[in-house]
Amino acid sequence: MAEAKRLESGALALYRGKAARVIRGGERIEIDLGRETLRVREKDLDLLHPGPLNSLSELTPLPGEMRAAWEILAGSETSLAELSELAFGRFTPAAAWAAWQFVVDGLYFTGSPERIRALSEAEVTAIQRARDAQAGEERSWSDFLERARKGERAAENARYLKELEPLAYGAPVRSRVLRELGRAETPESAHALLLEQGMWDERNNPHPRRSGLPLAPPDLPVPALPDEPRRDLTHLAAFA
């Protein structure tokens, strides 16, 4: 936690993840959040830069060398001031805020304003792979929705349409697919989309399962015939 004497007028602080300019210190510190001013406790703030910061509008994006800074610091701990100097060549409120955004992003750095750790190369590689995979999944999902809205069929659609089957059979589940397509999340709607996409055809009848009817053929054992005299009537014509 920052010392009270450092949280003076014009300082740049962090309040619940937002940039805050200190208006005046004291027992209850007055801060400017851009659209509102608040009085908060010292422990609710983290100092990013002692200032002077005249307006939050000064915190504009800056060109810098953040990856180069990470390559120098990889695997070690640093301060926000050092990180700002390495990435932007200066430690100003705007540079401190820009450097903190890279810490928040979490690809190269992690930690708090008081203690920042530069991730190792292995950690960065793992995070980047996970992000690439997530981005690929988001593109795949977006492409599926576009095809579904156009009524286009594709083999790749099956992985998303599978979620509709339990609902089509009457299970009380929610459907992300139907919700995103603006359709009712009902068994009837799920059934209709499965038919449209060719996942099901007329042979897939969900109604017995929806109604809780037996799905297996009935097992009706026939008792043995009684041992008694019989008449041979096979010479008679039979009609059915």
C-alpha positions in Angstrom: 0.0 0.0 0.0 1.3 3.4 -0.9 2.3 5.8 1.9 -0.1 8.6 2.6 2.5 11.4 2.1 3.0 10.2 -1.5 -0.7 10.3 -2.4 -0.7 14.0 -2.9 -2.6 16.2 -5.3 -1.9 15.3 -8.9 -0.7 11.8 -8.2 -1.8 9.0 -10.5 -3.4 6.1 -8.6 -5.2 2.8 -9.3 -8.7 2.5 -7.9 -10.5 -0.8 -8.6 -8.6 -1.2 -11.8 -9.3 2.3 -13.0 -7.0 5.3 -13.3 -7.6 7.9 -10.6 -6.1 11.3 -10.2 -5.7 12.4 -6.6 -7.4 15.7 -6.0 -6.3 16.0 -2.4 -4.9 13.8 0.3 -5.9 13.4 3.9 -7.7 10.8 6.0 -10.2 10.3 3.2 -8.5 10.9 -0.2 -10.4 12.6 -2.8 -10.0 11.2 -6.3 -11.1 12.1 -9.8 -12.2 9.1 -12.0 -13.1 11.2 -15.0 -16.9 11.1 -14.7 -17.1 11.3 -10.9 -15.2 12.2 -7.8 -15.0 10.0 -4.7 -13.6 10.1 -1.3 -11.9 6.8 -0.5 -9.5 5.2 2.0 -5.8 5.1 1.4 -5.8 1.3 1.4 -8.2 1.3 -1.6 -5.6 3.0 -3.8 -2.3 1.9 -5.3 0.2 4.6 -6.4 1.3 4.4 -10.0 3.1 7.8 -10.3 3.5 10.7 -7.9 2.6 13.2 -10.6 1.9 15.9 -11.4 -1.1 14.7 -13.5 -3.3 17.6 -14.4 -6.0 15.6 -16.1 -6.8 11.9 -16.9 -7.0 13.0 -20.5 -3.2 13.0 -20.5 -3.2 9.2 -20.2 -3.1 8.6 -24.0 -1.6 5.5 -25.6 2.1 5.7 -26.2 4.4 4.0 -28.7 7.0 1.9 -27.0 9.2 -1.2 -26.9 7.3 -3.4 -24.4 8.5 -6.7 -25.9 12.1 -5.4 -25.9 11.7 -4.5 -22.2 10.4 -7.9 -21.4 13.3 -9.6 -23.2 15.6 -7.7 -20.9 13.7 -8.4 -17.8 12.4 -12.0 -18.5 12.3 -14.1 -15.4 13.1 -11.3 -13.0 11.2 -8.7 -10.9 11.0 -5.1 -11.7 9.2 -1.9 -10.7 6.7 0.1 -12.7 9.2 3.0 -12.9 11.9 0.7 -14.4 9.5 -0.9 -16.8 8.3 2.5 -17.9 11.8 3.7 -18.5 12.8 0.6 -20.5 9.6 0.5 -22.6 9.0 4.3 -23.2 12.3 6.0 -22.3 10.7 8.0 -19.5 8.7 7.7 -16.3 5.7 10.0 -16.6 2.1 9.5 -15.5 1.2 8.6 -19.1 4.1 6.2 -19.4 3.4 4.6 -16.1 -0.3 4.1 -17.1 0.8 2.6 -20.5 3.2 0.3 -18.8 0.6 -0.8 -16.3 -1.7 -1.8 -19.1 0.8 -4.3 -20.3 1.0 -5.8 -16.8 -2.8 -6.0 -16.8 -2.8 -7.7 -20.2 -0.8 -10.5 -18.6 1.2 -11.7 -21.6 4.6 -10.5 -20.6 4.2 -9.3 -17.0 2.2 -10.0 -13.9 1.9 -8.7 -10.4 0.9 -5.5 -8.6 2.1 -1.9 -9.0 4.5 -2.5 -6.1 5.9 -5.7 -7.4 6.0 -6.7 -11.1 7.3 -10.0 -12.4 8.5 -10.4 -16.0 7.3 -13.9 -17.1 9.7 -16.4 -18.4 10.0 -17.3 -22.1 8.2 -20.6 -21.4 5.3 -18.9 -19.6 4.9 -16.3 -22.4 4.9 -19.1 -25.0 2.3 -21.1 -23.2 0.0 -18.0 -22.7 0.4 -17.0 -26.4 -0.5 -20.5 -27.5 -3.6 -20.5 -25.3 -4.6 -17.1 -26.7 -4.1 -18.2 -30.3 -6.2 -21.3 -29.6 -8.9 -19.2 -28.1 -8.8 -16.7 -31.0 -9.1 -19.7 -33.4 -12.1 -21.1 -31.5 -13.8 -17.7 -31.6 -13.2 -17.4 -35.4 -14.6 -20.9 -35.8 -17.7 -20.1 -33.8 -18.3 -16.9 -35.7 -17.9 -18.7 -39.0 -20.4 -21.3 -37.9 -23.0 -18.7 -36.9 -22.6 -17.0 -40.3 -23.2 -20.3 -42.1 -26.1 -21.2 -39.9 -27.8 -17.8 -40.6 -27.4 -18.4 -44.3 -28.7 -21.9 -44.0 -25.4 -23.3 -45.3 -24.4 -26.8 -44.4 -20.8 -27.9 -43.6 -19.1 -30.8 -41.8 -17.7 -28.4 -39.3 -21.2 -27.4 -38.1 -21.7 -30.8 -36.4 -19.5 -29.9 -33.4 -21.8 -27.1 -32.5 -25.1 -28.7 -33.6 -24.5 -31.6 -31.2 -25.5 -29.5 -28.3 -29.1 -29.3 -29.8 -29.8 -33.0 -29.6 -30.5 -33.2 -25.8 -32.9 -30.2 -26.1 -34.6 -31.7 -29.2 -35.3 -34.8 -27.2 -36.9 -32.7 -24.4 -34.0 -32.3 -21.9 -34.3 -29.0 -19.9 -31.1 -27.5 -21.2 -30.1 -24.1 -22.6 -28.7 -23.7 -26.1 -26.0 -21.2 -26.9 -26.5 -21.9 -30.6 -30.2 -21.1 -30.6 -29.7 -18.1 -28.4 -27.0 -16.6 -30.7 -29.2 -17.3 -33.7 -32.1 -15.5 -32.1 -34.3 -18.6 -32.0 -36.4 -19.9 -29.2 -34.6 -22.4 -26.9 -37.3 -25.0 -27.3 -37.3 -28.7 -28.3 -39.2 -27.8 -31.4 -36.7 -25.1 -32.4 -33.8 -27.4 -31.8 -35.4 -30.2 -33.9 -36.1 -27.8 -36.7 -32.5 -26.6 -36.9 -31.2 -30.1 -36.8 -33.4 -30.9 -39.8 -32.4 -27.8 -41.6 -28.7 -28.5 -41.2 -29.0 -32.2 -42.2 -27.9 -33.5 -38.8 -31.2 -35.3 -38.5 -33.7 -36.6 -41.0 -37.3 -37.9 -40.8 -36.0 -41.1 -39.2 -35.0 -39.2 -36.1 -38.3 -39.1 -34.2 -37.8 -37.3 -30.8 -41.4 -37.5 -29.7 -41.3 -40.9 -27.9 -38.3 -39.8 -25.8 -39.9 -36.4 -25.1 -43.0 -38.2 -23.8 -41.1 -40.7 -21.8 -42.2 -43.7 -23.8 -40.3 -47.0 -23.9 -37.7 -46.9 -26.8 -37.0 -50.7 -26.9 -39.3 -53.2 -28.6 -41.8 -54.6 -26.1 -40.9 -57.9 -24.5 -44.1 -59.9 -24.2 -43.4 -63.6 -23.4 -45.9 -66.1 -24.8 -46.7 -69.0 -22.5 -46.3 -72.6 -23.8 -49.3 -74.1 -25.6 -51.3 -76.5 -23.5 -50.9 -80.2 -24.2 -54.4 -81.1 -25.6 -55.9 -82.7 -28.7 -56.0 -80.5 -31.8 -58.0 -80.5 -35.0 -56.3 -80.1 -38.4 -58.0 -77.1 -40.1 -55.2 -76.4 -42.6 -57.5 -77.4 -45.5 -59.7 -74.3 -44.8 -59.2 -71.0 -46.5 -58.0 -68.3 -44.2 -58.5 -64.5 -44.6 -56.8 -61.6 -42.8 
